[in-house]
Amino acid sequence: MTTTGLDEFALLDETWRSITPDAARRMLIAAAHAFAGKGYHATTTRDIASLAGMSPAAVYIHYRSKEELLFNISLVGHETSLNLLSSITGADPVERLRNAVKAFAGWHAEFHTTARVVQYELGALTPEHHAQVAQLRRGIEKQMRSFIADGVAEGVFDVPDLKGATLAVLSLCIDVARWYQPGGKRTPDEIGALYADLVLRMVRPA
């Protein structure tokens, strides 16, 4: 398989490694790269097979459709995001929210290709698949909301609209995937730190 432009997926090696056999994993990696570059609807199974170094017919050996490829990518991305937020720790609400935003925004920069597909191609999923992904998205929202709610409960955050604030924080982090390009002025870690600082300024009392 051509590796140019696919280096990001090596960073998710353990996540993708769970997908077997190797040909099925290669198809997913190629599909994610193609969807991010051309968009889901403009990508053909021939494009995906070419990136994977396989024949177009090979796609259907492992996946029933192009949409099923998208669904599997969406599951991997959302499960990874949810696990990331669920593992956040900190001594107090400020530290936990800082760590959560830094990790979530940083992930959307470091794995921008995957994140771009995960966040911006949801409309192409079937209703059944969309419902499964939506449940994971609710879990992500609930986890981020809990970090903010803890600070409100302890009086260190001033957030009149908890749901609205949570949406704003998530949207800020997610949008990184839309514009981030490797080799820019800031690394993913630096972007994460910047966004964490901005979010804390948003939620702390004036």
TORKOL-4160 file (C-alpha; in steps of 0.2 Angstrom, whole numbers, padded with zeros to 4 digits, m for minus):
206
<pt num="1" X="0000" Y="0000" Z="0000"/>
<pt num="2" X="0006" Y="0017" Z="m0004"/>
<pt num="3" X="0011" Y="0026" Z="0013"/>
<pt num="4" X="0013" Y="0044" Z="0007"/>
<pt num="5" X="0001" Y="0054" Z="0017"/>
<pt num="6" X="m0004" Y="0039" Z="0028"/>
<pt num="7" X="0009" Y="0041" Z="0042"/>
<pt num="8" X="m0004" Y="0047" Z="0054"/>
<pt num="9" X="m0012" Y="0030" Z="0054"/>
<pt num="10" X="0004" Y="0022" Z="0060"/>
<pt num="11" X="0001" Y="0032" Z="0076"/>
<pt num="12" X="m0015" Y="0023" Z="0079"/>
<pt num="13" X="m0007" Y="0006" Z="0076"/>
<pt num="14" X="m0014" Y="m0002" Z="0092"/>
<pt num="15" X="m0032" Y="0004" Z="0087"/>
<pt num="16" X="m0031" Y="m0002" Z="0069"/>
<pt num="17" X="m0022" Y="m0018" Z="0074"/>
<pt num="18" X="m0038" Y="m0025" Z="0082"/>
<pt num="19" X="m0045" Y="m0025" Z="0064"/>
<pt num="20" X="m0041" Y="m0041" Z="0056"/>
<pt num="21" X="m0037" Y="m0048" Z="0043"/>
<pt num="22" X="m0023" Y="m0037" Z="0037"/>
<pt num="23" X="m0032" Y="m0034" Z="0021"/>
<pt num="24" X="m0047" Y="m0027" Z="0030"/>
<pt num="25" X="m0037" Y="m0015" Z="0040"/>
<pt num="26" X="m0028" Y="m0009" Z="0025"/>
<pt num="27" X="m0044" Y="m0005" Z="0017"/>
<pt num="28" X="m0050" Y="0005" Z="0032"/>
<pt num="29" X="m0034" Y="0015" Z="0032"/>
<pt num="30" X="m0035" Y="0018" Z="0013"/>
<pt num="31" X="m0054" Y="0023" Z="0014"/>
<pt num="32" X="m0051" Y="0035" Z="0029"/>
<pt num="33" X="m0037" Y="0044" Z="0019"/>
<pt num="34" X="m0048" Y="0044" Z="0003"/>
<pt num="35" X="m0063" Y="0051" Z="0012"/>
<pt num="36" X="m0053" Y="0065" Z="0020"/>
<pt num="37" X="m0045" Y="0070" Z="0004"/>
<pt num="38" X="m0060" Y="0069" Z="m0008"/>
<pt num="39" X="m0075" Y="0068" Z="0003"/>
<pt num="40" X="m0086" Y="0052" Z="0005"/>
<pt num="41" X="m0097" Y="0055" Z="m0010"/>
<pt num="42" X="m0083" Y="0059" Z="m0022"/>
<pt num="43" X="m0073" Y="0044" Z="m0017"/>
<pt num="44" X="m0075" Y="0027" Z="m0027"/>
<pt num="45" X="m0071" Y="0010" Z="m0021"/>
<pt num="46" X="m0058" Y="0010" Z="m0035"/>
<pt num="47" X="m0050" Y="0025" Z="m0027"/>
<pt num="48" X="m0049" Y="0015" Z="m0010"/>
<pt num="49" X="m0043" Y="m0001" Z="m0018"/>
<pt num="50" X="m0029" Y="0009" Z="m0027"/>
<pt num="51" X="m0023" Y="0017" Z="m0011"/>
<pt num="52" X="m0023" Y="0000" Z="m0002"/>
<pt num="53" X="m0014" Y="m0008" Z="m0017"/>
<pt num="54" X="m0028" Y="m0020" Z="m0020"/>
<pt num="55" X="m0041" Y="m0024" Z="m0034"/>
<pt num="56" X="m0058" Y="m0015" Z="m0033"/>
<pt num="57" X="m0066" Y="m0032" Z="m0031"/>
<pt num="58" X="m0056" Y="m0035" Z="m0015"/>
<pt num="59" X="m0066" Y="m0021" Z="m0006"/>
<pt num="60" X="m0081" Y="m0032" Z="m0006"/>
<pt num="61" X="m0073" Y="m0047" Z="0001"/>
<pt num="62" X="m0071" Y="m0038" Z="0018"/>
<pt num="63" X="m0085" Y="m0024" Z="0017"/>
<pt num="64" X="m0102" Y="m0025" Z="0010"/>
<pt num="65" X="m0102" Y="m0007" Z="0004"/>
<pt num="66" X="m0092" Y="0010" Z="0004"/>
<pt num="67" X="m0104" Y="0015" Z="0018"/>
<pt num="68" X="m0099" Y="0001" Z="0029"/>
<pt num="69" X="m0081" Y="0006" Z="0027"/>
<pt num="70" X="m0086" Y="0024" Z="0033"/>
<pt num="71" X="m0096" Y="0016" Z="0048"/>
<pt num="72" X="m0081" Y="0006" Z="0054"/>
<pt num="73" X="m0070" Y="0021" Z="0053"/>
<pt num="74" X="m0083" Y="0031" Z="0063"/>
<pt num="75" X="m0083" Y="0018" Z="0076"/>
<pt num="76" X="m0065" Y="0018" Z="0078"/>
<pt num="77" X="m0063" Y="0037" Z="0079"/>
<pt num="78" X="m0078" Y="0039" Z="0091"/>
<pt num="79" X="m0073" Y="0025" Z="0102"/>
<pt num="80" X="m0055" Y="0031" Z="0103"/>
<pt num="81" X="m0061" Y="0049" Z="0107"/>
<pt num="82" X="m0073" Y="0042" Z="0121"/>
<pt num="83" X="m0059" Y="0032" Z="0129"/>
<pt num="84" X="m0047" Y="0046" Z="0128"/>
<pt num="85" X="m0059" Y="0057" Z="0138"/>
<pt num="86" X="m0064" Y="0043" Z="0150"/>
<pt num="87" X="m0046" Y="0041" Z="0155"/>
<pt num="88" X="m0044" Y="0059" Z="0160"/>
<pt num="89" X="m0038" Y="0062" Z="0178"/>
<pt num="90" X="m0033" Y="0078" Z="0188"/>
<pt num="91" X="m0032" Y="0084" Z="0206"/>
<pt num="92" X="m0046" Y="0096" Z="0204"/>
<pt num="93" X="m0060" Y="0102" Z="0191"/>
<pt num="94" X="m0048" Y="0115" Z="0184"/>
<pt num="95" X="m0034" Y="0102" Z="0180"/>
<pt num="96" X="m0047" Y="0089" Z="0174"/>
<pt num="97" X="m0055" Y="0101" Z="0162"/>
<pt num="98" X="m0038" Y="0108" Z="0156"/>
<pt num="99" X="m0032" Y="0090" Z="0153"/>
<pt num="100" X="m0048" Y="0085" Z="0144"/>
<pt num="101" X="m0048" Y="0100" Z="0132"/>
<pt num="102" X="m0029" Y="0098" Z="0129"/>
<pt num="103" X="m0031" Y="0080" Z="0125"/>
<pt num="104" X="m0047" Y="0081" Z="0114"/>
<pt num="105" X="m0041" Y="0096" Z="0104"/>
<pt num="106" X="m0023" Y="0089" Z="0102"/>
<pt num="107" X="m0031" Y="0072" Z="0096"/>
<pt num="108" X="m0041" Y="0081" Z="0082"/>
<pt num="109" X="m0024" Y="0089" Z="0077"/>
<pt num="110" X="m0013" Y="0074" Z="0078"/>
<pt num="111" X="m0026" Y="0063" Z="0070"/>
<pt num="112" X="m0034" Y="0076" Z="0059"/>
<pt num="113" X="m0037" Y="0064" Z="0044"/>
<pt num="114" X="m0046" Y="0052" Z="0054"/>
<pt num="115" X="m0055" Y="0066" Z="0064"/>
<pt num="116" X="m0060" Y="0075" Z="0048"/>
<pt num="117" X="m0069" Y="0059" Z="0042"/>
<pt num="118" X="m0077" Y="0055" Z="0059"/>
<pt num="119" X="m0084" Y="0073" Z="0061"/>
<pt num="120" X="m0089" Y="0078" Z="0044"/>
<pt num="121" X="m0095" Y="0063" Z="0035"/>
<pt num="122" X="m0109" Y="0058" Z="0047"/>
<pt num="123" X="m0123" Y="0062" Z="0035"/>
<pt num="124" X="m0117" Y="0048" Z="0024"/>
<pt num="125" X="m0121" Y="0034" Z="0037"/>
<pt num="126" X="m0137" Y="0024" Z="0036"/>
<pt num="127" X="m0150" Y="0028" Z="0049"/>
<pt num="128" X="m0145" Y="0012" Z="0059"/>
<pt num="129" X="m0127" Y="0016" Z="0058"/>
<pt num="130" X="m0129" Y="0034" Z="0062"/>
<pt num="131" X="m0139" Y="0029" Z="0078"/>
<pt num="132" X="m0125" Y="0019" Z="0084"/>
<pt num="133" X="m0112" Y="0032" Z="0081"/>
<pt num="134" X="m0124" Y="0045" Z="0089"/>
<pt num="135" X="m0124" Y="0035" Z="0105"/>
<pt num="136" X="m0105" Y="0036" Z="0106"/>
<pt num="137" X="m0106" Y="0055" Z="0103"/>
<pt num="138" X="m0118" Y="0057" Z="0117"/>
<pt num="139" X="m0106" Y="0048" Z="0128"/>
<pt num="140" X="m0092" Y="0060" Z="0123"/>
<pt num="141" X="m0103" Y="0075" Z="0126"/>
<pt num="142" X="m0108" Y="0068" Z="0143"/>
<pt num="143" X="m0090" Y="0065" Z="0148"/>
<pt num="144" X="m0085" Y="0083" Z="0143"/>
<pt num="145" X="m0100" Y="0090" Z="0152"/>
<pt num="146" X="m0096" Y="0081" Z="0168"/>
<pt num="147" X="m0079" Y="0090" Z="0169"/>
<pt num="148" X="m0087" Y="0107" Z="0167"/>
<pt num="149" X="m0101" Y="0102" Z="0179"/>
<pt num="150" X="m0089" Y="0097" Z="0193"/>
<pt num="151" X="m0081" Y="0115" Z="0192"/>
<pt num="152" X="m0098" Y="0123" Z="0193"/>
<pt num="153" X="m0102" Y="0112" Z="0208"/>
<pt num="154" X="m0086" Y="0117" Z="0217"/>
<pt num="155" X="m0089" Y="0136" Z="0213"/>
<pt num="156" X="m0073" Y="0138" Z="0202"/>
<pt num="157" X="m0083" Y="0139" Z="0185"/>
<pt num="158" X="m0097" Y="0151" Z="0181"/>
<pt num="159" X="m0107" Y="0143" Z="0168"/>
<pt num="160" X="m0126" Y="0148" Z="0167"/>
<pt num="161" X="m0129" Y="0136" Z="0152"/>
<pt num="162" X="m0120" Y="0120" Z="0155"/>
<pt num="163" X="m0127" Y="0111" Z="0139"/>
<pt num="164" X="m0122" Y="0126" Z="0128"/>
<pt num="165" X="m0105" Y="0128" Z="0136"/>
<pt num="166" X="m0102" Y="0109" Z="0133"/>
<pt num="167" X="m0107" Y="0111" Z="0115"/>
<pt num="168" X="m0096" Y="0126" Z="0113"/>
<pt num="169" X="m0080" Y="0117" Z="0120"/>
<pt num="170" X="m0083" Y="0102" Z="0109"/>
<pt num="171" X="m0086" Y="0112" Z="0094"/>
<pt num="172" X="m0070" Y="0122" Z="0097"/>
<pt num="173" X="m0060" Y="0106" Z="0098"/>
<pt num="174" X="m0068" Y="0097" Z="0084"/>
<pt num="175" X="m0065" Y="0111" Z="0072"/>
<pt num="176" X="m0046" Y="0109" Z="0073"/>
<pt num="177" X="m0048" Y="0094" Z="0062"/>
<pt num="178" X="m0055" Y="0105" Z="0048"/>
<pt num="179" X="m0040" Y="0117" Z="0047"/>
<pt num="180" X="m0025" Y="0109" Z="0054"/>
<pt num="181" X="m0011" Y="0105" Z="0043"/>
<pt num="182" X="0006" Y="0096" Z="0048"/>
<pt num="183" X="0021" Y="0107" Z="0048"/>
<pt num="184" X="0011" Y="0123" Z="0054"/>
<pt num="185" X="0017" Y="0135" Z="0067"/>
<pt num="186" X="0010" Y="0125" Z="0082"/>
<pt num="187" X="0011" Y="0106" Z="0086"/>
<pt num="188" X="m0004" Y="0096" Z="0091"/>
<pt num="189" X="0002" Y="0098" Z="0109"/>
<pt num="190" X="0004" Y="0116" Z="0108"/>
<pt num="191" X="m0014" Y="0118" Z="0100"/>
<pt num="192" X="m0021" Y="0107" Z="0114"/>
<pt num="193" X="m0013" Y="0118" Z="0127"/>
<pt num="194" X="m0019" Y="0134" Z="0119"/>
<pt num="195" X="m0037" Y="0128" Z="0118"/>
<pt num="196" X="m0036" Y="0122" Z="0136"/>
<pt num="197" X="m0031" Y="0139" Z="0141"/>
<pt num="198" X="m0045" Y="0147" Z="0131"/>
<pt num="199" X="m0058" Y="0136" Z="0138"/>
<pt num="200" X="m0053" Y="0139" Z="0156"/>
<pt num="201" X="m0054" Y="0158" Z="0152"/>
<pt num="202" X="m0072" Y="0155" Z="0145"/>
<pt num="203" X="m0079" Y="0146" Z="0161"/>
<pt num="204" X="m0070" Y="0154" Z="0175"/>
<pt num="205" X="m0079" Y="0169" Z="0184"/>
<pt num="206" X="m0076" Y="0186" Z="0177"/>
